[in-house]
Amino acid sequence: MSDIGSAPNRVGVLGGGRMGAGIAHAFLLAGSHVSVIERDAASADAALTRIGDSIRRSVDRDPSLDEAELTARITTGVDPGAFAAVDLAIEAVPEDRALKEDALSRAEAVLPPSAVLASNTSSISIDDLAAGRRHPERFLGLHFFNPVPASALVEVVRGAATDRSVVESATAWVAALGKTPIVVSDSPGFASSRLGVMLGLEAIRMLEEGVASAADIDAAMTLGYRHPMGPLRTTDIVGLDVRLGIAEELERTLGERFAAPELLRRMVAEGKLGRKSGEGFYAWNEER
């Protein structure tokens, strides 16, 4: 395990979508060597392109960064065997319990005994996921936020079996990324998803009921409460499908107050997923 205060030397990320690529990018900037594993060669190539684009944007903002050196420390592929020498492996597949269970099992099958295994889940119980792990004492949640490069927060979710030293190392690794860790005991939705989703669902209900426009609902929170972004725009950035999945998990565990509005279900069914699809509560014409 890496020294406290520095990023892990070698990191594995299972899943190279928007979240996984963002996590990989954060560790690259902190000096880690990163291996990203995807389900097929095309997805692995797409992940490499996505991370390469992020690296170039970072270099544009900070010319002291060496694009070639950063790029040399990233590999992508389809074989989890690349995780055989990592200090930390992070699962970053979509918010689906079966997908996460499968990804975690594939990763831990090749991890060295000293490695820490983490899930980027935003709502699924860490204790539930730990139940199937070989070393639950070395398993925890590392909940990054989208978009990862711009987010200052990472939730370190401590399961009942998680060893204290693993939590301490994880918080130090997050700090080495230039982000702020908060330690949360395992509970449905942790701290951020539970609060953020509740606000987002109520904003969607208000829009559904015709209380105000999306822009005005968001302005109520950005101008009235000084939130940096309104709940509907945030939902577009997170992804309406992601928010729906979290809401369904929280309804299952915490009750009907987290029931998803029909408007959210309809928009997801229509493929209006927010920024990644180009349309959600707002129109997104920027590059996705």
Wavefront OBJ file of the C-alpha trace (Angstrom):
o trace
v 0.000 0.000 0.000
v 1.220 3.505 -0.821
v 2.468 5.890 1.845
v -0.091 8.083 3.545
v -0.283 11.431 1.800
v 0.535 10.241 -1.704
v -1.574 8.740 -4.460
v -1.332 4.986 -5.042
v 1.465 4.034 -7.415
v -0.767 1.760 -9.502
v -4.527 2.071 -9.855
v -7.007 -0.098 -11.716
v -10.357 1.234 -12.918
v -13.017 -1.210 -14.084
v -15.215 0.747 -16.484
v -14.050 3.537 -18.769
v -17.223 5.553 -19.273
v -17.589 9.177 -18.196
v -17.096 8.366 -14.504
v -14.341 5.795 -14.944
v -12.443 8.018 -17.350
v -12.740 10.931 -14.931
v -11.432 8.825 -12.049
v -8.522 7.593 -14.190
v -7.724 11.181 -15.195
v -7.677 12.320 -11.547
v -5.189 9.630 -10.534
v -3.003 10.291 -13.582
v -2.690 13.934 -12.587
v -1.712 12.811 -9.081
v 1.131 10.671 -10.456
v -0.390 7.196 -10.550
v -0.054 4.591 -13.289
v -3.605 3.684 -14.304
v -5.054 0.631 -16.046
v -8.643 0.875 -17.311
v -10.492 -2.337 -18.164
v -13.578 -2.353 -20.373
v -15.983 -5.031 -21.626
v -14.697 -5.107 -25.219
v -11.964 -3.681 -27.427
v -14.141 -0.946 -28.911
v -15.127 0.309 -25.459
v -11.480 0.181 -24.336
v -10.456 2.279 -27.345
v -13.254 4.754 -26.608
v -12.087 4.999 -22.992
v -8.521 5.752 -24.118
v -9.800 8.495 -26.419
v -11.962 9.930 -23.641
v -9.053 10.021 -21.190
v -6.708 11.427 -23.832
v -9.129 14.287 -24.467
v -9.218 15.032 -20.721
v -5.437 15.029 -20.562
v -5.223 17.525 -23.431
v -7.702 19.839 -21.736
v -5.618 19.675 -18.550
v -2.453 20.491 -20.486
v -4.208 23.431 -22.151
v -5.077 24.796 -18.704
v -1.655 24.047 -17.216
v 1.192 24.056 -19.771
v 3.606 22.770 -17.121
v 1.990 19.345 -17.502
v 3.688 16.904 -19.871
v 1.068 15.347 -22.146
v 3.391 12.577 -23.340
v 4.365 11.631 -19.785
v 0.739 11.525 -18.628
v -0.330 9.492 -21.641
v 2.502 7.002 -21.057
v 1.043 6.145 -17.648
v -2.402 5.090 -18.936
v -3.284 1.716 -20.441
v -6.666 0.352 -21.467
v -7.749 -3.156 -22.336
v -10.196 -5.970 -21.672
v -8.196 -8.292 -19.396
v -8.627 -7.735 -15.628
v -5.267 -9.451 -15.256
v -3.831 -5.949 -15.650
v -4.901 -5.420 -12.016
v -2.450 -8.048 -10.718
v -0.031 -5.423 -9.366
v -2.309 -2.503 -8.425
v -2.543 -0.872 -4.997
v -6.150 0.196 -5.540
v -8.895 -1.068 -7.867
v -12.070 0.961 -8.356
v -15.248 -0.404 -9.920
v -16.942 2.310 -12.002
v -19.598 0.479 -14.022
v -23.241 1.679 -14.297
v -25.397 1.819 -11.176
v -26.771 -1.710 -11.427
v -26.282 -4.182 -8.582
v -25.700 -7.240 -10.805
v -23.201 -5.373 -13.005
v -21.302 -4.156 -9.959
v -21.234 -7.597 -8.327
v -19.831 -9.084 -11.523
v -17.244 -6.328 -11.955
v -16.062 -6.591 -8.356
v -15.744 -10.376 -8.608
v -13.712 -10.083 -11.810
v -11.394 -7.531 -10.232
v -10.782 -9.279 -6.929
v -9.994 -12.558 -8.689
v -6.653 -11.089 -9.793
v -5.865 -8.464 -7.133
v -2.770 -8.883 -4.960
v -3.509 -9.574 -1.261
v -2.434 -6.057 -0.236
v -4.707 -4.209 -2.672
v -7.752 -2.162 -1.694
v -10.954 -2.744 -3.672
v -13.508 0.074 -3.952
v -16.879 0.668 -5.546
v -17.899 4.009 -7.014
v -21.552 3.258 -6.261
v -23.689 6.250 -5.392
v -26.501 4.359 -3.658
v -25.973 0.592 -3.313
v -25.083 -0.645 0.166
v -21.366 -1.227 0.654
v -22.182 -3.916 3.207
v -24.363 -5.711 0.663
v -21.565 -5.579 -1.911
v -19.008 -6.626 0.725
v -20.982 -9.773 1.523
v -19.650 -11.460 -1.599
v -16.059 -10.269 -1.268
v -13.083 -12.409 -0.342
v -11.586 -9.664 1.812
v -14.414 -7.389 3.024
v -11.961 -5.712 5.405
v -10.152 -4.275 2.356
v -13.333 -3.140 0.590
v -15.055 0.250 0.799
v -16.887 2.857 -1.254
v -15.162 5.704 -3.084
v -18.000 7.802 -4.432
v -16.680 10.316 -6.960
v -18.920 12.982 -8.457
v -19.621 13.845 -12.071
v -17.816 15.590 -13.656
v -14.843 14.217 -11.730
v -12.272 16.866 -12.808
v -14.441 19.736 -11.554
v -15.732 18.073 -8.395
v -14.028 18.798 -5.082
v -15.669 16.015 -3.044
v -15.265 12.245 -2.689
v -17.322 10.228 -0.220
v -15.289 7.521 1.511
v -17.937 4.995 2.511
v -16.958 2.768 5.400
v -18.584 -0.655 5.564
v -19.090 -2.563 8.798
v -16.120 -4.808 7.975
v -13.816 -2.155 6.478
v -10.499 -1.973 8.316
v -9.680 1.409 9.835
v -6.289 1.509 8.106
v -8.001 1.104 4.725
v -10.251 4.088 5.469
v -7.220 6.126 6.512
v -5.335 5.237 3.335
v -8.356 6.001 1.170
v -8.865 9.447 2.703
v -5.174 10.217 2.163
v -5.382 9.083 -1.473
v -8.395 11.328 -2.057
v -6.530 14.263 -0.519
v -3.587 13.513 -2.835
v -5.970 14.039 -5.760
v -6.605 17.578 -4.521
v -10.132 16.665 -3.429
v -11.829 16.705 -0.035
v -12.770 13.336 1.481
v -15.731 12.918 3.805
v -16.066 9.634 5.689
v -19.599 8.230 5.764
v -20.848 5.045 7.387
v -22.697 2.744 5.024
v -26.358 3.742 4.761
v -28.792 4.010 1.835
v -27.654 6.786 -0.489
v -24.822 7.687 1.912
v -24.896 11.467 2.522
v -24.701 13.099 -0.887
v -27.035 10.936 -2.977
v -29.681 10.844 -0.279
v -29.807 14.636 -0.028
v -29.131 15.435 -3.679
v -31.656 12.984 -5.088
v -34.391 14.127 -2.726
v -33.915 17.740 -3.876
v -33.735 16.672 -7.520
v -36.904 14.552 -7.332
v -38.847 17.402 -5.741
v -37.636 19.795 -8.448
v -38.866 17.343 -11.112
v -42.248 17.086 -9.380
v -42.499 20.874 -9.356
v -41.760 20.991 -13.083
v -44.283 18.196 -13.680
v -46.926 20.149 -11.750
v -46.238 23.365 -13.672
v -45.039 25.272 -10.619
v -42.307 27.007 -12.637
v -39.983 26.476 -15.589
v -36.820 24.407 -15.264
v -34.687 27.549 -15.432
v -36.709 29.317 -12.748
v -36.720 26.297 -10.424
v -32.949 26.126 -10.742
v -32.625 29.880 -10.224
v -34.540 29.543 -6.954
v -31.691 27.409 -5.624
v -28.708 29.106 -7.271
v -29.795 32.644 -6.412
v -31.947 32.018 -3.358
v -29.749 29.436 -1.627
v -26.437 30.038 -3.389
v -26.188 26.513 -4.741
v -23.567 26.497 -7.508
v -25.989 24.700 -9.825
v -29.723 24.058 -9.788
v -31.143 20.566 -9.166
v -32.496 20.091 -12.700
v -29.275 21.107 -14.430
v -27.417 18.863 -11.984
v -29.714 15.984 -12.931
v -28.925 16.593 -16.601
v -25.191 16.404 -15.879
v -25.476 13.318 -13.673
v -27.799 11.637 -16.181
v -31.538 11.138 -15.805
v -31.097 7.371 -16.057
v -28.536 7.449 -13.265
v -30.831 9.541 -11.070
v -33.719 7.152 -11.779
v -31.626 4.149 -10.793
v -30.570 5.794 -7.538
v -34.160 6.828 -6.772
v -35.368 3.266 -7.295
v -32.671 1.913 -4.976
v -33.528 4.498 -2.304
v -37.259 3.814 -2.642
v -36.506 0.121 -2.102
v -34.507 0.803 1.056
v -35.977 4.020 2.491
v -39.557 4.081 1.275
v -41.927 5.844 -1.061
v -40.654 9.357 -0.350
v -37.985 8.514 -2.949
v -40.490 7.318 -5.571
v -39.510 8.666 -8.991
v -41.916 11.148 -10.649
v -43.615 9.930 -13.807
v -41.932 12.739 -15.764
v -38.506 11.313 -14.924
v -39.540 7.799 -15.975
v -41.034 9.084 -19.230
v -37.973 11.126 -20.159
v -35.650 8.176 -19.524
v -37.897 5.930 -21.648
v -37.705 8.523 -24.443
v -33.908 8.583 -24.272
v -33.759 12.125 -22.879
v -30.934 11.421 -20.466
v -29.426 14.884 -20.104
v -26.078 16.132 -21.325
v -24.848 12.744 -22.542
v -27.807 12.370 -24.932
v -27.994 16.060 -25.879
v -31.399 16.626 -24.311
v -32.850 16.509 -20.821
v -34.416 19.327 -18.867
v -32.153 21.536 -21.007
v -30.816 21.290 -24.565
v -27.106 20.420 -24.653
v -25.333 21.305 -27.856
v -21.815 20.995 -26.474
v -19.600 18.027 -27.289
v -20.743 15.015 -25.251
l 1 2 3 4 5 6 7 8 9 10 11 12 13 14 15 16 17 18 19 20 21 22 23 24 25 26 27 28 29 30 31 32 33 34 35 36 37 38 39 40 41 42 43 44 45 46 47 48 49 50 51 52 53 54 55 56 57 58 59 60 61 62 63 64 65 66 67 68 69 70 71 72 73 74 75 76 77 78 79 80 81 82 83 84 85 86 87 88 89 90 91 92 93 94 95 96 97 98 99 100 101 102 103 104 105 106 107 108 109 110 111 112 113 114 115 116 117 118 119 120 121 122 123 124 125 126 127 128 129 130 131 132 133 134 135 136 137 138 139 140 141 142 143 144 145 146 147 148 149 150 151 152 153 154 155 156 157 158 159 160 161 162 163 164 165 166 167 168 169 170 171 172 173 174 175 176 177 178 179 180 181 182 183 184 185 186 187 188 189 190 191 192 193 194 195 196 197 198 199 200 201 202 203 204 205 206 207 208 209 210 211 212 213 214 215 216 217 218 219 220 221 222 223 224 225 226 227 228 229 230 231 232 233 234 235 236 237 238 239 240 241 242 243 244 245 246 247 248 249 250 251 252 253 254 255 256 257 258 259 260 261 262 263 264 265 266 267 268 269 270 271 272 273 274 275 276 277 278 279 280 281 282 283 284 285 286 287 288
